[in-house]
Amino acid sequence: MVRRICARVAPDGMDIGVGELPPGGLQVWIDTPAPPAPPEAWVLYHRMAREVSLVGWHCEADQNRLLVLGWSAACLHNRVRLLQSGLRRLSDFEHTAQRAVQLEGHNPDDQPAAQVVAATCASIQRRLRWPERLAELAGFERSSGLPHLQLLLAQVIGLESKLATACDEHLVMARVLAGAVCEQYARHSDLRRAQRDVLAESRRWVHASSMIRGSAARPSSTGGGRPHMGLAERRIAASVINHGVPRAIPAAVSPRAGHPGHEEGRAPAR
């Protein structure tokens, strides 16, 4: 897994060697017949160190090699913050919706609809970035003999699962919207109209949770922010009528002004 992470940031065609250190840990080196110049090697090793430390390991790098020395509480805390930030960003589907209806620049006249949809989803997946990084960790069992690191690792794994689900929801939405644009374009051959109509239709459920988020309690200073609302929940919220307060409240059930324990338009709890 360390080799995959380091190879991702290395130039194409550059081989990465990974070996165990006698005291424990790993060492990573650039395994090419003609090694790069020291300044270039220093930059590459520090890029590798950054990516590997984002998984939660303590790393040390110089111009000769990279050392991966074990789990770090500071690095794991940083990963928790990074995952929480990713979840907050993925709670907004607007950017994905706009890119999906624009087909990421692909033209339905040049390719079959199925290929346009697949290419659009692939482009959006690359933009999300998280699917590739989470795939690198697939099947890798992370554990520690120290209780506080065990708790941090469990938190990280849980957040990664939520983030993977959020990414899948973005890709599902991208596939649905891109397919809808292609279908409408096939009917009337007006691409701009198809994009505009599909985007307008999608906004009902893309923004359906705004009133729910607005009425939610403010997150605590130590919390991770509002919980992620999935695409399915948004679509359900968009399909429910009478979200707000009824226009006419019968006098028989009107709450008395200033009476605690009553909500507008609802009978008091018993």
C-alpha positions as CSV (number, residue, x, y, z in Angstrom):
1,M,0.0,0.0,0.0
2,V,2.9,2.4,0.8
3,R,4.3,1.6,-2.7
4,R,1.0,2.5,-4.3
5,I,0.7,5.8,-2.5
6,C,4.3,6.8,-3.3
7,A,3.9,5.7,-6.9
8,R,0.9,8.0,-7.3
9,V,3.0,11.1,-6.6
10,A,6.1,9.9,-8.5
11,P,6.6,10.7,-12.2
12,D,5.4,8.1,-14.7
13,G,7.9,5.4,-15.3
14,M,9.7,5.9,-11.9
15,D,10.0,2.7,-9.9
16,I,9.6,2.8,-6.1
17,G,11.4,0.4,-3.8
18,V,10.0,-0.4,-0.3
19,G,11.8,-2.5,2.3
20,E,11.5,-3.2,6.0
21,L,13.7,-1.5,8.6
22,P,15.4,-3.8,11.2
23,P,14.0,-1.9,14.2
24,G,10.5,-1.7,12.6
25,G,8.9,0.4,10.0
26,L,9.6,0.8,6.3
27,Q,12.1,2.6,4.1
28,V,11.2,3.9,0.7
29,W,13.6,4.8,-2.1
30,I,13.6,5.7,-5.8
31,D,14.6,2.5,-7.5
32,T,16.0,3.7,-10.9
33,P,19.3,3.0,-12.6
34,A,20.0,6.8,-12.8
35,P,18.7,8.4,-9.6
36,P,17.4,12.0,-9.8
37,A,19.4,14.9,-8.8
38,P,19.4,15.6,-5.0
39,P,17.1,18.7,-5.2
40,E,14.5,16.7,-7.3
41,A,14.8,13.7,-5.0
42,W,14.3,15.8,-1.9
43,V,11.1,17.2,-3.4
44,L,9.8,13.8,-4.4
45,Y,10.5,12.2,-1.0
46,H,8.8,15.0,0.8
47,R,5.7,14.7,-1.5
48,M,5.6,11.0,-0.7
49,A,6.0,11.7,3.0
50,R,3.0,14.1,2.9
51,E,0.8,11.6,1.2
52,V,1.8,8.7,3.5
53,S,1.4,10.8,6.6
54,L,-2.1,11.7,5.6
55,V,-2.9,8.0,6.2
56,G,-1.8,8.4,9.8
57,W,1.9,7.3,9.8
58,H,4.8,9.3,11.1
59,C,7.3,9.9,8.3
60,E,10.8,11.3,8.0
61,A,12.3,12.2,4.6
62,D,15.6,13.5,3.2
63,Q,17.2,13.5,-0.2
64,N,18.1,9.8,0.0
65,R,15.0,8.0,1.3
66,L,11.7,8.1,3.1
67,L,11.2,6.4,6.5
68,V,7.7,5.3,7.6
69,L,8.0,4.7,11.4
70,G,4.5,3.8,12.7
71,W,1.2,5.3,13.6
72,S,1.2,8.8,14.9
73,A,-1.6,10.3,17.1
74,A,-1.0,13.7,15.6
75,C,-1.2,12.4,12.0
76,L,-4.4,10.4,12.8
77,H,-6.0,13.4,14.4
78,N,-5.1,15.3,11.2
79,R,-6.7,12.6,9.1
80,V,-9.9,12.8,11.2
81,R,-10.1,16.5,10.5
82,L,-9.4,16.0,6.8
83,L,-12.2,13.3,6.6
84,Q,-14.6,15.5,8.4
85,S,-13.8,18.4,6.1
86,G,-14.3,16.1,3.1
87,L,-17.8,15.1,4.4
88,R,-18.8,18.7,4.9
89,R,-17.8,19.6,1.3
90,L,-19.6,16.5,-0.1
91,S,-22.8,17.5,1.6
92,D,-23.2,20.1,-1.2
93,F,-24.3,18.4,-4.4
94,E,-24.6,21.7,-6.5
95,H,-21.1,21.6,-8.1
96,T,-21.5,17.9,-9.1
97,A,-24.9,18.6,-10.5
98,Q,-23.6,21.5,-12.6
99,R,-20.7,19.4,-14.0
100,A,-23.0,16.5,-14.7
101,V,-25.5,18.4,-16.8
102,Q,-22.6,20.1,-18.6
103,L,-21.4,16.5,-19.4
104,E,-17.9,17.7,-18.5
105,G,-17.4,19.0,-22.0
106,H,-18.4,15.8,-23.8
107,N,-20.7,16.1,-26.9
108,P,-23.6,13.7,-27.4
109,D,-23.2,14.2,-31.2
110,D,-19.7,12.7,-31.0
111,Q,-20.3,9.6,-28.8
112,P,-23.2,7.3,-27.9
113,A,-25.1,8.4,-24.9
114,A,-23.8,5.5,-22.7
115,Q,-20.2,6.5,-23.5
116,V,-21.0,10.2,-22.7
117,V,-22.5,9.2,-19.3
118,A,-19.6,6.9,-18.5
119,A,-17.0,9.6,-19.4
120,T,-18.8,12.2,-17.4
121,C,-18.9,10.0,-14.3
122,A,-15.2,9.1,-14.7
123,S,-14.3,12.8,-14.9
124,I,-16.3,13.7,-11.8
125,Q,-14.8,10.8,-9.9
126,R,-11.3,12.1,-10.7
127,R,-12.4,15.5,-9.4
128,L,-13.7,14.1,-6.2
129,R,-10.2,12.6,-5.6
130,W,-11.3,10.6,-2.5
131,P,-12.4,7.5,-4.3
132,E,-8.9,6.9,-5.6
133,R,-7.3,7.5,-2.2
134,L,-9.8,5.3,-0.3
135,A,-9.3,2.5,-2.9
136,E,-5.6,2.5,-2.0
137,L,-6.6,1.4,1.5
138,A,-9.0,-1.3,0.4
139,G,-8.3,-4.6,2.2
140,F,-5.6,-3.2,4.5
141,E,-6.2,-4.0,8.2
142,R,-5.1,-1.2,10.5
143,S,-4.5,-1.9,14.1
144,S,-2.4,-0.9,17.1
145,G,-1.5,-2.3,20.5
146,L,-2.0,1.1,22.1
147,P,-5.6,1.9,23.2
148,H,-5.7,5.6,22.3
149,L,-4.4,4.7,18.8
150,Q,-7.0,2.0,18.5
151,L,-9.8,4.5,19.1
152,L,-8.3,6.9,16.6
153,L,-8.0,4.2,14.0
154,A,-11.6,3.1,14.6
155,Q,-12.8,6.7,14.2
156,V,-10.8,7.1,10.9
157,I,-12.2,3.9,9.5
158,G,-15.7,4.9,10.3
159,L,-15.3,8.3,8.7
160,E,-13.8,6.7,5.6
161,S,-16.8,4.5,5.2
162,K,-19.1,7.5,5.4
163,L,-17.0,9.4,2.9
164,A,-17.0,6.5,0.5
165,T,-20.8,6.4,0.7
166,A,-21.0,10.2,0.1
167,C,-18.7,9.8,-3.0
168,D,-21.0,7.0,-4.3
169,E,-24.0,9.3,-4.0
170,H,-22.3,12.0,-6.0
171,L,-21.5,9.5,-8.7
172,V,-25.0,8.1,-8.8
173,M,-26.4,11.6,-9.1
174,A,-23.9,12.4,-11.9
175,R,-25.0,9.3,-13.8
176,V,-28.7,10.1,-13.4
177,L,-28.3,13.7,-14.5
178,A,-26.0,13.1,-17.4
179,G,-28.3,10.3,-18.7
180,A,-31.3,12.6,-18.4
181,V,-29.5,15.3,-20.4
182,C,-28.7,12.8,-23.1
183,E,-32.3,11.6,-23.2
184,Q,-33.8,15.0,-23.5
185,Y,-31.3,16.0,-26.1
186,A,-32.3,13.0,-28.2
187,R,-35.9,14.2,-28.1
188,H,-35.5,17.8,-29.3
189,S,-31.8,18.2,-30.3
190,D,-31.4,21.3,-28.1
191,L,-28.5,20.7,-25.7
192,R,-28.7,23.9,-23.8
193,R,-32.4,23.4,-23.2
194,A,-31.8,19.9,-22.0
195,Q,-29.1,21.0,-19.6
196,R,-31.2,23.8,-18.3
197,D,-34.3,21.7,-17.8
198,V,-32.5,18.8,-16.1
199,L,-30.5,21.2,-13.8
200,A,-33.7,23.0,-12.8
201,E,-35.5,19.7,-12.0
202,S,-32.5,18.5,-10.0
203,R,-32.5,21.5,-7.7
204,R,-35.7,20.4,-6.0
205,W,-33.9,17.6,-4.3
206,V,-30.3,18.9,-4.4
207,H,-31.4,21.7,-2.1
208,A,-34.2,19.9,-0.3
209,S,-32.3,19.6,3.0
210,S,-31.6,23.3,3.3
211,M,-34.5,23.9,5.7
212,I,-33.6,20.8,7.7
213,R,-30.0,21.9,8.0
214,G,-31.2,25.4,8.9
215,S,-33.3,24.2,11.8
216,A,-30.6,21.8,13.1
217,A,-28.8,22.7,16.3
218,R,-25.5,24.4,15.9
219,P,-22.5,22.0,16.0
220,S,-20.5,22.1,19.2
221,S,-16.9,23.4,19.2
222,T,-15.6,19.8,19.3
223,G,-18.0,18.3,16.9
224,G,-17.5,17.5,13.2
225,G,-20.3,19.8,12.0
226,R,-23.7,18.9,10.7
227,P,-24.2,15.2,9.8
228,H,-24.0,14.3,6.1
229,M,-27.4,14.1,4.4
230,G,-27.3,11.5,1.6
231,L,-28.8,11.8,-1.8
232,A,-31.7,9.5,-1.0
233,E,-32.6,11.5,2.0
234,R,-32.6,14.7,-0.1
235,R,-34.9,13.2,-2.7
236,I,-37.3,12.0,-0.1
237,A,-37.3,15.5,1.5
238,A,-38.0,17.0,-1.9
239,S,-41.0,14.7,-2.5
240,V,-42.7,15.6,0.8
241,I,-45.2,18.5,0.6
242,N,-46.1,21.0,3.3
243,H,-42.5,21.4,4.5
244,G,-43.3,24.7,6.1
245,V,-45.9,26.1,8.5
246,P,-49.4,25.8,7.2
247,R,-50.8,28.9,5.6
248,A,-54.0,28.9,7.7
249,I,-53.8,27.7,11.3
250,P,-57.3,26.8,12.7
251,A,-58.2,28.8,15.7
252,A,-58.8,25.7,17.8
253,V,-55.2,24.6,17.7
254,S,-53.5,28.1,17.6
255,P,-50.9,28.2,20.3
256,R,-51.1,31.0,22.9
257,A,-48.4,33.6,22.4
258,G,-45.4,33.1,24.6
259,H,-46.6,29.8,25.9
260,P,-43.6,27.5,26.4
261,G,-43.6,24.0,25.1
262,H,-45.7,24.7,22.0
263,E,-44.6,24.9,18.3
264,E,-46.4,27.0,15.8
265,G,-49.2,25.1,14.0
266,R,-48.9,22.0,16.2
267,A,-50.8,20.8,19.3
268,P,-48.8,20.7,22.5
269,A,-47.0,17.6,23.4
270,R,-48.7,15.3,26.0
